[in-house]
Amino acid sequence: MLISELSSSSDDPNASNQAKAILSGEKTEWTYKQRRDMQLIVPGLYLGPLQAATKANFENLLQHKISHIVCVRENKEKRFVRPNFPQNFKYLTVEVEDKPYENIMSHFGVVNSFLNDAIDNGGVALVHGNAGISRSATLVIAYVMQKFELTSHDAFICVRDRRFCINPNVGFRHQLKEYEPIYLAERDFQDRPSSESEDCGVKRKLTEDGMDATTIMT
């Protein structure tokens, strides 16, 4: 499938135009050694390996105006995958194993909020794990999906075109696919008029109390 044929999941023309611009952006000319570096995925967001966030690359982080870092690791990696510059950057640490059965989707919301807050306020974020291939790539794909209202397939292509070595495990890929209707439903709920949202909240509360919400609301 050609990049020009890819489409966003949104009916919003502004979101669609943003998505087309992202998808039609220049691909990175990839060489194997670039897996050790961070790559710009979308404006304000980099993806890379642990090496990109170590003391040896501190000046490079400053040169790229990094302000926020998402550090992805599992428990046994804590000794070496850790926030190295807490006094210089704002960190979010995500504990997740690179296993197909791991529920990485449970972290999408907090990571998306962290990245949105950073980028929407003029910051620049880096997401890294150990290798920058599976866990961190999955979190970045999820962010690109909700930010630009893309399918998991289109968001994967967007990220892969800029960091060619990404390879989320099969379980993570399934969860990204499952995330599509979830983030779209969340978006639709947020776009509802406030009165309609409040009505939904009342109806939900009454239901939780064991009352007949339909009867009460009519």
Contacts in CASP RR format, 6 or more apart in sequence:
PFRMAT RR
TARGET T0000
AUTHOR 0000-0000-0000
METHOD contacts of the structure
MODEL  1
MLISELSSSSDDPNASNQAKAILSGEKTEWTYKQRRDMQLIVPGLYLGPL
QAATKANFENLLQHKISHIVCVRENKEKRFVRPNFPQNFKYLTVEVEDKP
YENIMSHFGVVNSFLNDAIDNGGVALVHGNAGISRSATLVIAYVMQKFEL
TSHDAFICVRDRRFCINPNVGFRHQLKEYEPIYLAERDFQDRPSSESEDC
GVKRKLTEDGMDATTIMT
3 23 0 8 1.000
3 24 0 8 1.000
3 25 0 8 1.000
3 157 0 8 1.000
3 161 0 8 1.000
4 24 0 8 1.000
6 23 0 8 1.000
6 150 0 8 1.000
6 153 0 8 1.000
6 154 0 8 1.000
6 157 0 8 1.000
7 16 0 8 1.000
7 19 0 8 1.000
7 151 0 8 1.000
7 154 0 8 1.000
8 15 0 8 1.000
8 16 0 8 1.000
8 19 0 8 1.000
8 20 0 8 1.000
8 148 0 8 1.000
8 149 0 8 1.000
8 150 0 8 1.000
8 151 0 8 1.000
8 154 0 8 1.000
9 149 0 8 1.000
9 150 0 8 1.000
9 151 0 8 1.000
9 180 0 8 1.000
9 184 0 8 1.000
10 16 0 8 1.000
10 19 0 8 1.000
10 149 0 8 1.000
12 149 0 8 1.000
15 148 0 8 1.000
15 149 0 8 1.000
16 149 0 8 1.000
18 148 0 8 1.000
19 148 0 8 1.000
19 149 0 8 1.000
19 150 0 8 1.000
19 154 0 8 1.000
22 42 0 8 1.000
22 144 0 8 1.000
22 148 0 8 1.000
22 150 0 8 1.000
22 158 0 8 1.000
23 150 0 8 1.000
23 154 0 8 1.000
23 157 0 8 1.000
23 158 0 8 1.000
25 161 0 8 1.000
27 161 0 8 1.000
27 162 0 8 1.000
28 34 0 8 1.000
28 39 0 8 1.000
28 161 0 8 1.000
28 162 0 8 1.000
28 163 0 8 1.000
28 164 0 8 1.000
30 164 0 8 1.000
30 165 0 8 1.000
34 163 0 8 1.000
34 164 0 8 1.000
34 165 0 8 1.000
35 49 0 8 1.000
35 131 0 8 1.000
35 132 0 8 1.000
35 133 0 8 1.000
35 163 0 8 1.000
35 165 0 8 1.000
36 49 0 8 1.000
36 51 0 8 1.000
36 52 0 8 1.000
37 48 0 8 1.000
37 51 0 8 1.000
37 52 0 8 1.000
38 46 0 8 1.000
38 47 0 8 1.000
38 48 0 8 1.000
38 49 0 8 1.000
38 52 0 8 1.000
38 64 0 8 1.000
38 126 0 8 1.000
38 128 0 8 1.000
39 46 0 8 1.000
39 47 0 8 1.000
39 48 0 8 1.000
39 162 0 8 1.000
39 163 0 8 1.000
40 46 0 8 1.000
40 162 0 8 1.000
41 47 0 8 1.000
41 140 0 8 1.000
41 144 0 8 1.000
41 158 0 8 1.000
41 159 0 8 1.000
41 162 0 8 1.000
41 163 0 8 1.000
42 144 0 8 1.000
42 147 0 8 1.000
42 148 0 8 1.000
42 158 0 8 1.000
43 119 0 8 1.000
44 118 0 8 1.000
44 119 0 8 1.000
44 122 0 8 1.000
44 123 0 8 1.000
44 124 0 8 1.000
44 125 0 8 1.000
45 115 0 8 1.000
45 119 0 8 1.000
45 124 0 8 1.000
45 125 0 8 1.000
45 126 0 8 1.000
45 127 0 8 1.000
45 140 0 8 1.000
45 143 0 8 1.000
46 52 0 8 1.000
46 64 0 8 1.000
46 66 0 8 1.000
46 124 0 8 1.000
46 125 0 8 1.000
46 126 0 8 1.000
46 127 0 8 1.000
47 126 0 8 1.000
47 127 0 8 1.000
47 128 0 8 1.000
47 132 0 8 1.000
47 136 0 8 1.000
47 137 0 8 1.000
47 140 0 8 1.000
47 159 0 8 1.000
47 162 0 8 1.000
47 163 0 8 1.000
47 166 0 8 1.000
48 126 0 8 1.000
48 127 0 8 1.000
48 128 0 8 1.000
48 129 0 8 1.000
48 132 0 8 1.000
48 136 0 8 1.000
48 163 0 8 1.000
49 128 0 8 1.000
49 129 0 8 1.000
49 130 0 8 1.000
49 131 0 8 1.000
49 132 0 8 1.000
49 133 0 8 1.000
50 80 0 8 1.000
50 81 0 8 1.000
50 128 0 8 1.000
50 129 0 8 1.000
50 130 0 8 1.000
50 131 0 8 1.000
50 132 0 8 1.000
51 57 0 8 1.000
52 60 0 8 1.000
52 61 0 8 1.000
52 126 0 8 1.000
52 128 0 8 1.000
53 61 0 8 1.000
53 69 0 8 1.000
53 71 0 8 1.000
53 84 0 8 1.000
53 85 0 8 1.000
53 126 0 8 1.000
53 128 0 8 1.000
54 84 0 8 1.000
55 84 0 8 1.000
58 84 0 8 1.000
58 85 0 8 1.000
58 88 0 8 1.000
61 85 0 8 1.000
61 88 0 8 1.000
61 89 0 8 1.000
61 126 0 8 1.000
62 88 0 8 1.000
64 124 0 8 1.000
65 123 0 8 1.000
65 124 0 8 1.000
66 89 0 8 1.000
66 124 0 8 1.000
66 125 0 8 1.000
66 126 0 8 1.000
67 89 0 8 1.000
67 90 0 8 1.000
67 118 0 8 1.000
67 122 0 8 1.000
67 123 0 8 1.000
67 124 0 8 1.000
67 125 0 8 1.000
68 89 0 8 1.000
68 90 0 8 1.000
68 91 0 8 1.000
68 92 0 8 1.000
68 114 0 8 1.000
68 115 0 8 1.000
68 118 0 8 1.000
68 123 0 8 1.000
68 124 0 8 1.000
68 125 0 8 1.000
68 126 0 8 1.000
69 83 0 8 1.000
69 85 0 8 1.000
69 89 0 8 1.000
69 90 0 8 1.000
69 91 0 8 1.000
69 92 0 8 1.000
69 125 0 8 1.000
69 126 0 8 1.000
69 127 0 8 1.000
69 128 0 8 1.000
70 91 0 8 1.000
70 92 0 8 1.000
70 93 0 8 1.000
70 94 0 8 1.000
70 111 0 8 1.000
70 114 0 8 1.000
70 115 0 8 1.000
70 125 0 8 1.000
70 126 0 8 1.000
70 127 0 8 1.000
70 128 0 8 1.000
70 136 0 8 1.000
70 139 0 8 1.000
71 81 0 8 1.000
71 82 0 8 1.000
71 83 0 8 1.000
71 91 0 8 1.000
71 92 0 8 1.000
71 93 0 8 1.000
71 94 0 8 1.000
71 128 0 8 1.000
71 129 0 8 1.000
72 81 0 8 1.000
72 93 0 8 1.000
72 94 0 8 1.000
72 96 0 8 1.000
72 127 0 8 1.000
72 128 0 8 1.000
72 129 0 8 1.000
72 130 0 8 1.000
72 135 0 8 1.000
72 136 0 8 1.000
72 139 0 8 1.000
73 81 0 8 1.000
73 82 0 8 1.000
73 93 0 8 1.000
73 94 0 8 1.000
73 95 0 8 1.000
73 96 0 8 1.000
73 129 0 8 1.000
73 130 0 8 1.000
74 95 0 8 1.000
74 96 0 8 1.000
74 97 0 8 1.000
74 98 0 8 1.000
75 95 0 8 1.000
77 130 0 8 1.000
81 129 0 8 1.000
81 130 0 8 1.000
82 93 0 8 1.000
83 89 0 8 1.000
83 91 0 8 1.000
83 93 0 8 1.000
90 118 0 8 1.000
92 110 0 8 1.000
92 111 0 8 1.000
92 114 0 8 1.000
94 107 0 8 1.000
94 110 0 8 1.000
94 111 0 8 1.000
94 135 0 8 1.000
94 139 0 8 1.000
96 102 0 8 1.000
96 104 0 8 1.000
96 107 0 8 1.000
96 135 0 8 1.000
98 134 0 8 1.000
98 135 0 8 1.000
98 169 0 8 1.000
99 169 0 8 1.000
100 169 0 8 1.000
100 170 0 8 1.000
100 171 0 8 1.000
100 172 0 8 1.000
101 171 0 8 1.000
102 172 0 8 1.000
103 175 0 8 1.000
104 135 0 8 1.000
104 138 0 8 1.000
104 139 0 8 1.000
104 172 0 8 1.000
104 175 0 8 1.000
105 142 0 8 1.000
105 175 0 8 1.000
105 178 0 8 1.000
105 179 0 8 1.000
105 182 0 8 1.000
107 139 0 8 1.000
108 139 0 8 1.000
108 142 0 8 1.000
108 143 0 8 1.000
108 146 0 8 1.000
108 179 0 8 1.000
108 183 0 8 1.000
111 127 0 8 1.000
111 139 0 8 1.000
111 142 0 8 1.000
111 143 0 8 1.000
112 142 0 8 1.000
112 143 0 8 1.000
112 146 0 8 1.000
112 147 0 8 1.000
114 125 0 8 1.000
115 125 0 8 1.000
115 127 0 8 1.000
115 143 0 8 1.000
115 147 0 8 1.000
116 147 0 8 1.000
118 124 0 8 1.000
118 125 0 8 1.000
119 125 0 8 1.000
127 136 0 8 1.000
127 139 0 8 1.000
127 140 0 8 1.000
127 143 0 8 1.000
128 136 0 8 1.000
129 135 0 8 1.000
129 136 0 8 1.000
132 163 0 8 1.000
132 165 0 8 1.000
132 166 0 8 1.000
133 165 0 8 1.000
133 166 0 8 1.000
133 167 0 8 1.000
133 168 0 8 1.000
134 166 0 8 1.000
134 167 0 8 1.000
134 168 0 8 1.000
134 169 0 8 1.000
134 172 0 8 1.000
135 168 0 8 1.000
135 172 0 8 1.000
137 159 0 8 1.000
137 163 0 8 1.000
137 166 0 8 1.000
137 167 0 8 1.000
137 168 0 8 1.000
138 168 0 8 1.000
138 172 0 8 1.000
138 175 0 8 1.000
138 176 0 8 1.000
140 159 0 8 1.000
141 152 0 8 1.000
141 155 0 8 1.000
141 156 0 8 1.000
141 159 0 8 1.000
141 168 0 8 1.000
141 176 0 8 1.000
142 155 0 8 1.000
142 176 0 8 1.000
142 179 0 8 1.000
144 150 0 8 1.000
144 155 0 8 1.000
144 158 0 8 1.000
144 159 0 8 1.000
145 151 0 8 1.000
145 152 0 8 1.000
145 155 0 8 1.000
145 176 0 8 1.000
145 179 0 8 1.000
145 180 0 8 1.000
145 183 0 8 1.000
146 183 0 8 1.000
146 187 0 8 1.000
148 155 0 8 1.000
148 158 0 8 1.000
149 184 0 8 1.000
149 187 0 8 1.000
150 158 0 8 1.000
151 180 0 8 1.000
152 173 0 8 1.000
152 176 0 8 1.000
152 177 0 8 1.000
152 179 0 8 1.000
152 180 0 8 1.000
155 176 0 8 1.000
156 166 0 8 1.000
156 168 0 8 1.000
156 173 0 8 1.000
156 176 0 8 1.000
159 166 0 8 1.000
160 166 0 8 1.000
168 176 0 8 1.000
189 197 0 8 1.000
189 200 0 8 1.000
192 200 0 8 1.000
199 217 0 8 1.000
202 217 0 8 1.000
203 213 0 8 1.000
203 216 0 8 1.000
203 217 0 8 1.000
204 213 0 8 1.000
206 212 0 8 1.000
206 213 0 8 1.000
206 216 0 8 1.000
206 217 0 8 1.000
207 213 0 8 1.000
END
